[in-house]
């Protein structure tokens, strides 16, 4: 069966239940097989629908991937944004609150709740050239960039309160995420020995100390020791 034009979805009726089933199936198949190897037939079979039904809802593989990755990224980013707010909206001990934030972001329960989404992200990271660039841009905007902007806004509030020195908040957010999360991500991706919570917390604490070493106001520098 020839594929319809994949430039965009062409919904022609059908139930919300079927649409959601297709999205769930697509997350699973794209996360397992990547973009290039995933087939519409496989996704339709996983969803328990016909390929015609899938095309009627999404129009083609690229549109389906875009909808799948942005839909789940929106849910993931909402959960992470709630975590940022929980730790930065009412800071009482800057260092401890930042450690708690970093720890919750690194080992977030969101990872288990959205396991298929993070499987897709791993596929993207390992073979980005095979994924449609417009889809990757949509994913970044729906997910990681939303979280970075919210983290930057949280750091702006801490600057206003005098808890952090004036600096570019977007870059500050990038530095924080790199310092608390990069080592864990790299070791996990390379298949190194598994972490326990104590080791992850130690990594996060070191990252927060490095972060505060650069961003504490001069008159509060001693508190980062």
C-alpha positions as CSV (number, residue, x, y, z in Angstrom):
1,X,0.0,0.0,0.0
2,X,1.5,3.3,-1.0
3,X,2.0,5.9,1.7
4,X,0.0,9.1,1.6
5,X,1.9,12.4,1.6
6,X,3.7,12.6,5.0
7,X,3.8,16.4,5.2
8,X,1.1,16.7,7.8
9,X,-1.8,14.9,9.5
10,X,-5.1,14.5,7.8
11,X,-7.6,13.5,10.5
12,X,-10.8,12.2,9.1
13,X,-12.8,11.2,12.1
14,X,-12.0,8.2,14.3
15,X,-12.0,8.1,18.1
16,X,-9.7,9.9,20.5
17,X,-9.1,6.4,22.0
18,X,-7.7,5.2,18.7
19,X,-5.5,8.3,18.3
20,X,-4.1,7.8,21.8
21,X,-3.5,4.1,21.2
22,X,-1.5,5.0,18.1
23,X,0.6,7.6,20.0
24,X,1.3,5.0,22.8
25,X,2.3,2.4,20.2
26,X,4.4,4.9,18.3
27,X,6.3,5.9,21.5
28,X,7.1,2.2,22.1
29,X,8.2,1.4,18.5
30,X,10.2,4.6,17.9
31,X,11.9,4.1,21.3
32,X,12.7,0.5,20.5
33,X,13.5,0.8,16.7
34,X,14.5,4.4,16.1
35,X,13.0,6.4,13.3
36,X,14.5,4.9,10.2
37,X,13.7,1.3,11.2
38,X,10.3,1.9,12.6
39,X,7.5,1.1,10.1
40,X,3.9,2.3,9.9
41,X,2.8,-1.3,9.7
42,X,4.6,-2.2,12.9
43,X,3.1,0.8,14.7
44,X,-0.4,0.1,13.5
45,X,-0.2,-3.5,14.6
46,X,1.1,-2.5,18.0
47,X,-1.8,0.0,18.3
48,X,-4.4,-2.6,17.1
49,X,-5.5,-0.4,14.2
50,X,-5.3,-0.6,10.5
51,X,-2.6,1.3,8.6
52,X,-5.4,3.3,6.9
53,X,-6.7,4.4,10.3
54,X,-3.2,5.5,11.3
55,X,-2.8,7.5,8.1
56,X,-6.2,9.1,8.6
57,X,-5.2,10.4,12.0
58,X,-1.6,11.4,11.2
59,X,-1.0,11.5,7.5
60,X,2.4,9.8,7.5
61,X,5.4,8.7,9.5
62,X,7.1,12.1,9.9
63,X,3.9,13.7,11.1
64,X,3.3,10.8,13.5
65,X,6.8,11.0,14.9
66,X,6.5,14.8,15.4
67,X,3.2,14.4,17.2
68,X,4.5,11.5,19.3
69,X,7.7,13.1,20.5
70,X,6.1,16.5,21.2
71,X,3.1,15.1,23.0
72,X,5.2,13.1,25.4
73,X,7.8,15.9,25.7
74,X,5.0,18.2,26.8
75,X,4.1,15.9,29.7
76,X,7.7,15.3,30.7
77,X,8.5,19.1,30.7
78,X,5.4,19.9,32.8
79,X,6.5,17.4,35.4
80,X,10.1,18.8,35.4
81,X,8.7,22.4,35.6
82,X,6.7,21.4,38.6
83,X,9.9,20.1,40.2
84,X,11.7,23.3,39.5
85,X,8.9,25.3,41.1
86,X,8.8,23.0,44.2
87,X,12.4,23.6,44.9
88,X,13.0,27.2,43.9
89,X,9.7,29.0,44.7
90,X,10.5,29.1,48.5
91,X,14.2,28.7,49.0
92,X,15.3,28.5,52.7
93,X,18.8,26.9,52.3
94,X,20.2,27.7,48.9
95,X,22.8,25.0,48.7
96,X,20.5,22.2,50.1
97,X,17.5,23.3,47.9
98,X,19.7,23.3,44.8
99,X,21.1,19.8,45.7
100,X,17.5,18.6,46.2
101,X,16.5,20.1,42.8
102,X,19.5,18.6,41.0
103,X,18.9,15.2,42.6
104,X,15.2,15.2,41.6
105,X,16.0,16.2,38.1
106,X,18.7,13.5,37.6
107,X,16.7,10.6,39.1
108,X,13.2,12.0,38.5
109,X,10.3,9.5,38.8
110,X,9.3,11.0,35.4
111,X,12.0,8.7,34.0
112,X,9.9,5.7,34.9
113,X,6.5,7.2,34.1
114,X,7.6,8.3,30.6
115,X,10.0,5.4,29.9
116,X,9.1,5.1,26.2
117,X,9.7,8.8,25.8
118,X,13.2,8.6,27.2
119,X,13.9,5.5,25.0
120,X,13.0,7.8,22.0
121,X,15.4,10.4,23.4
122,X,18.2,7.8,23.6
123,X,17.5,6.9,20.0
124,X,17.6,10.5,19.0
125,X,20.9,11.1,20.8
126,X,22.5,8.0,19.2
127,X,21.3,8.6,15.6
128,X,20.1,12.2,15.3
129,X,20.9,12.3,11.5
130,X,18.1,9.7,10.9
131,X,15.4,11.8,12.5
132,X,13.5,14.6,10.7
133,X,15.1,17.9,11.8
134,X,11.8,19.7,12.0
135,X,10.5,17.1,14.4
136,X,13.6,17.4,16.5
137,X,13.2,21.2,16.7
138,X,9.5,20.7,17.7
139,X,10.6,18.2,20.4
140,X,13.3,20.6,21.8
141,X,10.7,23.5,22.0
142,X,8.0,21.3,23.6
143,X,10.4,19.7,26.1
144,X,14.0,20.7,27.0
145,X,13.8,24.4,26.1
146,X,10.6,24.8,28.2
147,X,12.4,23.3,31.2
148,X,15.5,25.4,30.7
149,X,13.4,28.6,30.4
150,X,11.6,27.8,33.7
151,X,14.9,27.1,35.4
152,X,16.3,30.3,34.1
153,X,13.2,32.2,35.5
154,X,13.8,30.5,38.9
155,X,17.4,31.7,38.9
156,X,16.3,35.2,38.0
157,X,14.1,35.2,41.1
158,X,17.1,34.1,43.2
159,X,19.2,36.9,41.7
160,X,16.4,39.4,42.6
161,X,16.5,38.1,46.2
162,X,20.3,38.6,46.3
163,X,20.9,34.8,46.6
164,X,22.8,34.6,43.3
165,X,24.9,37.2,41.6
166,X,23.6,39.0,38.5
167,X,24.3,36.9,35.4
168,X,22.7,35.6,32.2
169,X,20.0,33.4,33.6
170,X,19.7,31.2,30.5
171,X,23.4,30.4,30.7
172,X,23.2,29.9,34.4
173,X,20.5,27.3,33.8
174,X,22.7,25.5,31.2
175,X,25.6,25.5,33.6
176,X,23.5,24.1,36.5
177,X,22.1,21.2,34.4
178,X,25.6,20.4,33.0
179,X,27.2,20.3,36.4
180,X,24.6,18.2,38.2
181,X,23.6,15.9,35.3
182,X,26.3,15.3,32.7
183,X,28.4,12.8,34.6
184,X,25.4,10.7,35.4
185,X,24.1,10.8,31.8
186,X,27.4,10.0,30.3
187,X,28.1,7.0,32.6
188,X,24.6,5.7,32.2
189,X,24.9,5.9,28.4
190,X,28.2,4.1,28.4
191,X,26.9,1.2,30.4
192,X,29.2,1.9,33.4
193,X,28.5,0.3,36.7
194,X,25.1,1.3,38.0
195,X,24.7,4.2,40.4
196,X,23.1,4.1,43.8
197,X,21.3,7.1,45.2
198,X,24.2,8.0,47.5
199,X,26.7,8.1,44.6
200,X,24.3,10.2,42.5
201,X,23.7,12.6,45.5
202,X,27.5,12.9,45.8
203,X,27.8,13.9,42.2
204,X,25.0,16.4,42.5
205,X,26.5,17.9,45.6
206,X,29.8,18.4,43.9
207,X,28.1,20.0,40.9
208,X,26.1,22.4,43.1
209,X,29.3,23.4,45.0
210,X,30.9,24.2,41.6
211,X,27.9,26.1,40.5
212,X,27.7,28.2,43.6
213,X,31.5,28.8,43.4
214,X,30.8,30.7,40.2
215,X,27.4,32.3,41.0
216,X,27.2,33.2,44.6
217,X,27.5,36.9,45.4
218,X,31.0,37.7,46.7
219,X,29.8,38.5,50.2
220,X,28.2,35.0,50.4
221,X,31.0,33.0,48.9
222,X,32.0,31.3,52.2
223,X,28.7,29.6,52.4
224,X,29.5,27.5,49.3
225,X,32.5,25.8,51.2
